[in-house]
Amino acid sequence: MSDKDLITIEGGNLMDSPLPVGEFLDRASKRLKTDMAADEIERLRAELAAAIKQRDEARREVCNMTTFYNPHIAEAKEVAAKRGWDCYEEGGGA
């Protein structure tokens, strides 16, 4: 194997010593896929958080409307508790 068949990246964290071109490309491809997967996970986490926020807003609206139309229920939080919703808690979630 000649020197022109090896790739060295100085100061990089992909590898510290010369590698055959094929192995370098395999490692670079795996690194790219890992980075893309991490980006997708972050995007999905943000999308989930936005969906939970929207869901909790809708649940609070249902609770408020229920108390408006039913004089026997004093608080909207009571409606949420009876339905098993935590839309009034910090962070929501269920």
ROKOL-63873 format. One record per residue: z negated, y negated, x negated of N, C-alpha, C, O in turn. Coordinates in Angstrom, 3 decimals, always signed. Layout:
! ROKOL-63873
<npz Z | npy Y | npx X | capz Z | capy Y | capx X | cpz Z | cpy Y | cpx X | opz Z | opy Y | opx X>
...
This chain:
! ROKOL-63873
<npz +0.000 | npy +1.172 | npx -0.850 | capz +0.000 | capy +0.000 | capx +0.000 | cpz +0.000 | cpy -1.231 | cpx -0.893 | opz -0.781 | opy -1.320 | opx -1.840>
<npz +0.862 | npy -2.161 | npx -0.593 | capz +0.950 | capy -3.369 | capx -1.413 | cpz +0.080 | cpy -4.467 | cpx -0.816 | opz -0.392 | opy -4.354 | opx +0.315>
<npz -0.128 | npy -5.537 | npx -1.595 | capz -0.932 | capy -6.661 | capx -1.142 | cpz -0.328 | cpy -7.349 | cpx +0.068 | opz -1.051 | opy -7.943 | opx +0.868>
<npz +0.996 | npy -7.276 | npx +0.212 | capz +1.609 | capy -7.957 | capx +1.358 | cpz +1.387 | cpy -7.189 | cpx +2.663 | opz +1.677 | opy -7.711 | opx +3.740>
<npz +0.873 | npy -5.950 | npx +2.579 | capz +0.550 | capy -5.168 | capx +3.776 | cpz -0.904 | cpy -5.374 | cpx +4.219 | opz -1.356 | opy -4.768 | opx +5.192>
<npz -1.629 | npy -6.232 | npx +3.498 | capz -3.029 | capy -6.497 | capx +3.825 | cpz -3.194 | cpy -7.927 | cpx +4.309 | opz -2.466 | opy -8.825 | opx +3.886>
<npz -4.150 | npy -8.131 | npx +5.195 | capz -4.453 | capy -9.481 | capx +5.698 | cpz -5.909 | cpy -9.779 | cpx +5.395 | opz -6.791 | opy -8.957 | opx +5.644>
<npz -6.145 | npy -10.949 | npx +4.860 | capz -7.503 | capy -11.400 | capx +4.569 | cpz -7.723 | cpy -12.731 | cpx +5.267 | opz -6.886 | opy -13.631 | opx +5.187>
<npz -8.858 | npy -12.852 | npx +5.956 | capz -9.233 | capy -14.128 | capx +6.563 | cpz -10.490 | cpy -14.594 | cpx +5.862 | opz -11.533 | opy -13.944 | opx +5.939>
<npz -10.392 | npy -15.701 | npx +5.192 | capz -11.548 | capy -16.222 | capx +4.478 | cpz -12.328 | cpy -17.143 | cpx +5.403 | opz -11.758 | opy -17.992 | opx +6.088>
<npz -13.627 | npy -16.962 | npx +5.409 | capz -14.486 | capy -17.821 | capx +6.215 | cpz -14.477 | cpy -17.449 | cpx +7.692 | opz -15.139 | opy -18.110 | opx +8.492>
<npz -13.753 | npy -16.423 | npx +8.064 | capz -13.715 | capy -15.989 | capx +9.454 | cpz -14.764 | cpy -14.923 | cpx +9.712 | opz -15.321 | opy -14.354 | opx +8.774>
<npz -15.033 | npy -14.653 | npx +10.977 | capz -16.026 | capy -13.625 | capx +11.272 | cpz -15.386 | cpy -12.344 | cpx +11.791 | opz -16.099 | opy -11.420 | opx +12.182>
<npz -14.059 | npy -12.269 | npx +11.805 | capz -13.389 | capy -11.062 | capx +12.269 | cpz -13.545 | cpy -9.935 | cpx +11.259 | opz -13.707 | opy -8.775 | opx +11.635>
<npz -13.497 | npy -10.272 | npx +9.997 | capz -13.672 | capy -9.281 | capx +8.940 | cpz -13.892 | cpy -10.021 | cpx +7.625 | opz -13.554 | opy -11.197 | opx +7.492>
<npz -14.457 | npy -9.317 | npx +6.671 | capz -14.736 | capy -9.946 | capx +5.382 | cpz -13.847 | cpy -9.435 | cpx +4.262 | opz -13.792 | opy -10.055 | opx +3.200>
<npz -13.159 | npy -8.340 | npx +4.464 | capz -12.329 | capy -7.788 | capx +3.390 | cpz -10.907 | cpy -7.582 | cpx +3.895 | opz -10.677 | opy -7.550 | opx +5.104>
<npz -9.967 | npy -7.444 | npx +2.992 | capz -8.574 | capy -7.238 | capx +3.389 | cpz -8.422 | cpy -5.978 | cpx +4.239 | opz -9.072 | opy -4.964 | opx +3.987>
<npz -7.556 | npy -6.057 | npx +5.248 | capz -7.295 | capy -4.926 | capx +6.144 | cpz -5.807 | cpy -4.683 | cpx +6.247 | opz -5.006 | opy -5.602 | opx +6.076>
<npz -5.439 | npy -3.451 | npx +6.526 | capz -4.031 | capy -3.206 | capx +6.844 | cpz -3.651 | cpy -4.002 | cpx +8.094 | opz -4.488 | opy -4.216 | opx +8.971>
<npz -2.427 | npy -4.427 | npx +8.175 | capz -1.959 | capy -5.281 | capx +9.269 | cpz -2.255 | cpy -4.652 | cpx +10.630 | opz -2.725 | opy -5.342 | opx +11.535>
<npz -1.988 | npy -3.361 | npx +10.788 | capz -2.219 | capy -2.692 | capx +12.074 | cpz -3.672 | cpy -2.746 | cpx +12.502 | opz -3.967 | opy -3.011 | opx +13.667>
<npz -4.580 | npy -2.497 | npx +11.574 | capz -6.006 | capy -2.539 | capx +11.886 | cpz -6.437 | cpy -3.969 | cpx +12.230 | opz -7.234 | opy -4.192 | opx +13.142>
<npz -5.891 | npy -4.928 | npx +11.480 | capz -6.197 | capy -6.332 | capx +11.778 | cpz -5.776 | cpy -6.676 | cpx +13.207 | opz -6.533 | opy -7.299 | opx +13.952>
<npz -4.560 | npy -6.265 | npx +13.581 | capz -4.058 | capy -6.573 | capx +14.921 | cpz -4.888 | cpy -5.872 | cpx +15.997 | opz -5.126 | opy -6.442 | opx +17.062>
<npz -5.327 | npy -4.649 | npx +15.729 | capz -6.185 | capy -3.940 | capx +16.684 | cpz -7.501 | cpy -4.687 | cpx +16.891 | opz -7.945 | opy -4.876 | opx +18.023>
<npz -8.116 | npy -5.108 | npx +15.794 | capz -9.384 | capy -5.844 | capx +15.892 | cpz -9.191 | cpy -7.185 | cpx +16.608 | opz -10.001 | opy -7.576 | opx +17.449>
<npz -8.118 | npy -7.871 | npx +16.264 | capz -7.850 | capy -9.167 | capx +16.899 | cpz -7.605 | cpy -8.992 | cpx +18.392 | opz -8.049 | opy -9.811 | opx +19.197>
<npz -6.904 | npy -7.934 | npx +18.762 | capz -6.624 | capy -7.658 | capx +20.171 | cpz -7.918 | cpy -7.362 | cpx +20.930 | opz -8.116 | opy -7.855 | opx +22.041>
<npz -8.794 | npy -6.559 | npx +20.333 | capz -10.082 | capy -6.250 | capx +20.969 | cpz -10.928 | cpy -7.507 | cpx +21.116 | opz -11.587 | opy -7.702 | opx +22.137>
<npz -10.908 | npy -8.349 | npx +20.105 | capz -11.686 | capy -9.594 | capx +20.149 | cpz -11.160 | cpy -10.508 | cpx +21.255 | opz -11.941 | opy -11.119 | opx +21.984>
<npz -9.847 | npy -10.598 | npx +21.376 | capz -9.240 | capy -11.419 | capx +22.410 | cpz -9.602 | cpy -10.891 | cpx +23.796 | opz -9.933 | opy -11.669 | opx +24.691>
<npz -9.540 | npy -9.581 | npx +23.975 | capz -9.898 | capy -8.988 | capx +25.275 | cpz -11.362 | cpy -9.238 | cpx +25.598 | opz -11.701 | opy -9.526 | opx +26.746>
<npz -12.229 | npy -9.133 | npx +24.608 | capz -13.655 | capy -9.394 | capx +24.811 | cpz -13.888 | cpy -10.851 | cpx +25.215 | opz -14.650 | opy -11.133 | opx +26.139>
<npz -13.231 | npy -11.761 | npx +24.521 | capz -13.364 | capy -13.182 | capx +24.844 | cpz -12.843 | cpy -13.485 | cpx +26.242 | opz -13.445 | opy -14.268 | opx +26.976>
<npz -11.727 | npy -12.866 | npx +26.610 | capz -11.163 | capy -13.083 | capx +27.946 | cpz -12.091 | cpy -12.518 | cpx +29.020 | opz -12.251 | opy -13.120 | opx +30.081>
<npz -12.699 | npy -11.369 | npx +28.749 | capz -13.641 | capy -10.777 | capx +29.704 | cpz -14.867 | cpy -11.666 | cpx +29.866 | opz -15.356 | opy -11.852 | opx +30.980>
<npz -15.362 | npy -12.212 | npx +28.769 | capz -16.523 | capy -13.109 | capx +28.836 | cpz -16.188 | cpy -14.360 | cpx +29.650 | opz -17.009 | opy -14.822 | opx +30.442>
<npz -15.000 | npy -14.901 | npx +29.459 | capz -14.570 | capy -16.071 | capx +30.230 | cpz -14.485 | cpy -15.736 | cpx +31.719 | opz -14.883 | opy -16.540 | opx +32.562>
<npz -13.972 | npy -14.562 | npx +32.035 | capz -13.855 | capy -14.137 | capx +33.434 | cpz -15.234 | cpy -13.944 | cpx +34.066 | opz -15.438 | opy -14.290 | opx +35.230>
<npz -16.166 | npy -13.401 | npx +33.310 | capz -17.536 | capy -13.236 | capx +33.808 | cpz -18.140 | cpy -14.597 | cpx +34.133 | opz -18.755 | opy -14.760 | opx +35.187>
<npz -17.977 | npy -15.561 | npx +33.260 | capz -18.514 | capy -16.905 | capx +33.511 | cpz -17.859 | cpy -17.549 | cpx +34.732 | opz -18.532 | opy -18.210 | opx +35.523>
<npz -16.552 | npy -17.357 | npx +34.887 | capz -15.852 | capy -17.902 | capx +36.051 | cpz -16.384 | cpy -17.269 | cpx +37.336 | opz -16.612 | opy -17.960 | opx +38.328>
<npz -16.578 | npy -15.959 | npx +37.311 | capz -17.082 | capy -15.261 | capx +38.495 | cpz -18.522 | cpy -15.656 | cpx +38.823 | opz -18.886 | opy -15.753 | opx +39.995>
<npz -19.337 | npy -15.882 | npx +37.801 | capz -20.720 | capy -16.340 | capx +38.037 | cpz -20.727 | cpy -17.701 | cpx +38.727 | opz -21.501 | opy -17.928 | opx +39.657>
<npz -19.864 | npy -18.600 | npx +38.269 | capz -19.779 | capy -19.928 | capx +38.886 | cpz -19.273 | cpy -19.822 | cpx +40.321 | opz -19.766 | opy -20.519 | opx +41.208>
<npz -18.294 | npy -18.957 | npx +40.549 | capz -17.754 | capy -18.757 | capx +41.893 | cpz -18.823 | cpy -18.176 | cpx +42.821 | opz -18.927 | opy -18.584 | opx +43.978>
<npz -19.612 | npy -17.231 | npx +42.322 | capz -20.687 | capy -16.640 | capx +43.110 | cpz -21.744 | cpy -17.678 | cpx +43.459 | opz -22.210 | opy -17.732 | opx +44.597>
<npz -22.123 | npy -18.496 | npx +42.493 | capz -23.123 | capy -19.537 | capx +42.746 | cpz -22.633 | cpy -20.513 | cpx +43.818 | opz -23.408 | opy -20.919 | opx +44.683>
<npz -21.367 | npy -20.886 | npx +43.766 | capz -20.808 | capy -21.788 | capx +44.772 | cpz -20.786 | cpy -21.122 | cpx +46.142 | opz -21.069 | opy -21.772 | opx +47.148>
<npz -20.456 | npy -19.839 | npx +46.194 | capz -20.427 | capy -19.118 | capx +47.474 | cpz -21.829 | cpy -18.984 | cpx +48.065 | opz -22.002 | opy -19.108 | opx +49.278>
<npz -22.822 | npy -18.735 | npx +47.227 | capz -24.207 | capy -18.641 | capx +47.700 | cpz -24.671 | cpy -19.989 | cpx +48.234 | opz -25.341 | opy -20.050 | opx +49.265>
<npz -24.324 | npy -21.060 | npx +47.549 | capz -24.695 | capy -22.398 | capx +48.003 | cpz -24.071 | cpy -22.684 | cpx +49.374 | opz -24.742 | opy -23.192 | opx +50.273>
<npz -22.807 | npy -22.361 | npx +49.522 | capz -22.112 | capy -22.585 | capx +50.796 | cpz -22.721 | cpy -21.721 | cpx +51.902 | opz -22.913 | opy -22.191 | opx +53.023>
<npz -23.023 | npy -20.460 | npx +51.588 | capz -23.642 | capy -19.566 | capx +52.571 | cpz -24.993 | cpy -20.109 | cpx +53.025 | opz -25.289 | opy -20.120 | opx +54.219>
<npz -25.817 | npy -20.561 | npx +52.072 | capz -27.140 | capy -21.072 | capx +52.416 | cpz -27.050 | cpy -22.342 | cpx +53.253 | opz -27.865 | opy -22.551 | opx +54.152>
<npz -26.069 | npy -23.190 | npx +52.966 | capz -25.875 | capy -24.391 | capx +53.788 | cpz -25.534 | cpy -23.996 | cpx +55.223 | opz -26.046 | opy -24.591 | opx +56.171>
<npz -24.675 | npy -23.001 | npx +55.381 | capz -24.305 | capy -22.530 | capx +56.717 | cpz -25.509 | cpy -21.918 | cpx +57.428 | opz -25.704 | opy -22.142 | opx +58.622>
<npz -26.305 | npy -21.157 | npx +56.711 | capz -27.503 | capy -20.557 | capx +57.310 | cpz -28.494 | cpy -21.632 | cpx +57.750 | opz -29.086 | opy -21.526 | opx +58.824>
<npz -28.677 | npy -22.668 | npx +56.928 | capz -29.586 | capy -23.756 | capx +57.320 | cpz -29.079 | cpy -24.462 | cpx +58.568 | opz -29.867 | opy -24.860 | opx +59.426>
<npz -27.770 | npy -24.616 | npx +58.668 | capz -27.196 | capy -25.239 | capx +59.864 | cpz -27.474 | cpy -24.387 | cpx +61.096 | opz -27.820 | opy -24.920 | opx +62.150>
<npz -27.327 | npy -23.065 | npx +60.975 | capz -27.642 | capy -22.167 | capx +62.091 | cpz -29.109 | cpy -22.304 | cpx +62.473 | opz -29.434 | opy -22.373 | opx +63.658>
<npz -29.982 | npy -22.344 | npx +61.502 | capz -31.421 | capy -22.473 | capx +61.769 | cpz -31.729 | cpy -23.794 | cpx +62.474 | opz -32.484 | opy -23.826 | opx +63.445>
<npz -31.143 | npy -24.877 | npx +61.980 | capz -31.376 | capy -26.192 | capx +62.589 | cpz -30.852 | cpy -26.241 | cpx +64.021 | opz -31.514 | opy -26.785 | opx +64.905>
<npz -29.676 | npy -25.682 | npx +64.255 | capz -29.112 | capy -25.680 | capx +65.612 | cpz -29.933 | cpy -24.793 | cpx +66.548 | opz -30.073 | opy -25.102 | opx +67.731>
<npz -30.467 | npy -23.711 | npx +66.031 | capz -31.301 | capy -22.829 | capx +66.844 | cpz -32.552 | cpy -23.565 | cpx +67.307 | opz -32.940 | opy -23.457 | opx +68.471>
<npz -33.185 | npy -24.311 | npx +66.408 | capz -34.385 | capy -25.059 | capx +66.803 | cpz -34.028 | cpy -26.200 | cpx +67.755 | opz -34.831 | opy -26.562 | opx +68.614>
<npz -32.847 | npy -26.760 | npx +67.609 | capz -32.417 | capy -27.847 | capx +68.495 | cpz -32.250 | cpy -27.346 | cpx +69.926 | opz -32.654 | opy -28.012 | opx +70.879>
<npz -31.649 | npy -26.160 | npx +70.066 | capz -31.374 | capy -25.632 | capx +71.402 | cpz -32.480 | cpy -24.741 | cpx +71.959 | opz -32.431 | opy -24.377 | opx +73.134>
<npz -33.462 | npy -24.384 | npx +71.162 | capz -34.557 | capy -23.543 | capx +71.630 | cpz -35.879 | cpy -24.256 | cpx +71.370 | opz -36.372 | opy -24.246 | opx +70.242>
<npz -36.458 | npy -24.873 | npx +72.395 | capz -37.691 | capy -25.651 | capx +72.206 | cpz -38.904 | cpy -24.790 | cpx +71.856 | opz -39.941 | opy -25.333 | opx +71.477>
<npz -38.806 | npy -23.481 | npx +71.971 | capz -39.934 | capy -22.604 | capx +71.657 | cpz -40.064 | cpy -22.337 | cpx +70.159 | opz -41.056 | opy -21.762 | opx +69.711>
<npz -39.081 | npy -22.748 | npx +69.402 | capz -39.118 | capy -22.569 | capx +67.952 | cpz -39.369 | cpy -23.934 | cpx +67.313 | opz -38.596 | opy -24.874 | opx +67.499>
<npz -40.451 | npy -24.023 | npx +66.567 | capz -40.872 | capy -25.315 | capx +66.013 | cpz -40.108 | cpy -25.708 | cpx +64.747 | opz -39.774 | opy -26.878 | opx +64.562>
<npz -39.836 | npy -24.750 | npx +63.891 | capz -39.237 | capy -25.086 | capx +62.601 | cpz -38.036 | cpy -24.204 | cpx +62.281 | opz -37.988 | opy -23.025 | opx +62.634>
<npz -37.079 | npy -24.809 | npx +61.608 | capz -35.882 | capy -24.072 | capx +61.194 | cpz -36.240 | cpy -22.983 | cpx +60.183 | opz -35.603 | opy -21.930 | opx +60.151>
<npz -37.251 | npy -23.232 | npx +59.365 | capz -37.674 | capy -22.228 | capx +58.387 | cpz -38.176 | cpy -20.965 | cpx +59.075 | opz -38.060 | opy -19.866 | opx +58.533>
<npz -38.735 | npy -21.128 | npx +60.273 | capz -39.205 | capy -19.981 | capx +61.052 | cpz -38.013 | cpy -19.092 | cpx +61.452 | opz -38.094 | opy -17.865 | opx +61.391>
<npz -36.926 | npy -19.725 | npx +61.855 | capz -35.714 | capy -18.977 | capx +62.204 | cpz -35.215 | cpy -18.206 | cpx +60.985 | opz -34.871 | opy -17.028 | opx +61.083>
<npz -35.179 | npy -18.872 | npx +59.852 | capz -34.713 | capy -18.229 | capx +58.625 | cpz -35.592 | cpy -17.027 | cpx +58.280 | opz -35.085 | opy -15.966 | opx +57.916>
<npz -36.894 | npy -17.195 | npx +58.395 | capz -37.817 | capy -16.104 | capx +58.070 | cpz -37.601 | cpy -14.916 | cpx +59.007 | opz -37.609 | opy -13.770 | opx +58.558>
<npz -37.410 | npy -15.171 | npx +60.293 | capz -37.190 | capy -14.083 | capx +61.253 | cpz -35.897 | cpy -13.338 | cpx +60.966 | opz -35.790 | opy -12.145 | opx +61.249>
<npz -34.917 | npy -14.031 | npx +60.407 | capz -33.632 | capy -13.405 | capx +60.096 | cpz -33.607 | cpy -12.795 | cpx +58.691 | opz -32.636 | opy -12.145 | opx +58.304>
<npz -34.669 | npy -13.009 | npx +57.946 | capz -34.720 | capy -12.469 | capx +56.591 | cpz -33.908 | cpy -13.274 | cpx +55.588 | opz -33.496 | opy -12.754 | opx +54.551>
<npz -33.682 | npy -14.541 | npx +55.901 | capz -32.909 | capy -15.422 | capx +55.028 | cpz -33.846 | cpy -16.233 | cpx +54.150 | opz -34.910 | opy -16.654 | opx +54.603>
<npz -33.466 | npy -16.456 | npx +52.907 | capz -34.255 | capy -17.308 | capx +52.010 | cpz -33.495 | cpy -18.585 | cpx +51.666 | opz -33.594 | opy -19.096 | opx +50.551>
<npz -32.742 | npy -19.091 | npx +52.626 | capz -31.878 | capy -20.243 | capx +52.390 | cpz -32.667 | cpy -21.541 | cpx +52.191 | opz -32.083 | opy -22.553 | opx +51.803>
<npz -33.968 | npy -21.535 | npx +52.444 | capz -34.775 | capy -22.728 | capx +52.211 | cpz -35.559 | cpy -22.640 | cpx +50.901 | opz -36.217 | opy -23.602 | opx +50.504>
<npz -35.488 | npy -21.493 | npx +50.234 | capz -36.179 | capy -21.344 | capx +48.953 | cpz -35.305 | cpy -21.893 | cpx +47.832 | opz -34.077 | opy -21.865 | opx +47.923>
<npz -35.928 | npy -22.382 | npx +46.799 | capz -35.188 | capy -22.873 | capx +45.632 | cpz -34.444 | cpy -21.714 | cpx +45.003 | opz -35.055 | opy -20.705 | opx +44.652>
<npz -33.142 | npy -21.841 | npx +44.855 | capz -32.338 | capy -20.780 | capx +44.264 | cpz -31.718 | cpy -19.845 | cpx +45.288 | opz -30.760 | opy -19.142 | opx +44.968>
<npz -32.236 | npy -19.815 | npx +46.511 | capz -31.667 | capy -18.948 | capx +47.566 | cpz -31.514 | cpy -17.536 | cpx +47.082 | opz -32.279 | opy -17.074 | opx +46.236>
<npz -30.515 | npy -16.836 | npx +47.620 | capz -30.184 | capy -15.555 | capx +47.047 | cpz -30.016 | cpy -14.363 | cpx +47.936 | opz -29.125 | opy -13.561 | opx +47.659>
<npz -30.789 | npy -14.165 | npx +48.985 | capz -30.695 | capy -12.895 | capx +49.729 | cpz -29.596 | cpy -12.876 | cpx +50.747 | opz -29.410 | opy -11.874 | opx +51.437>
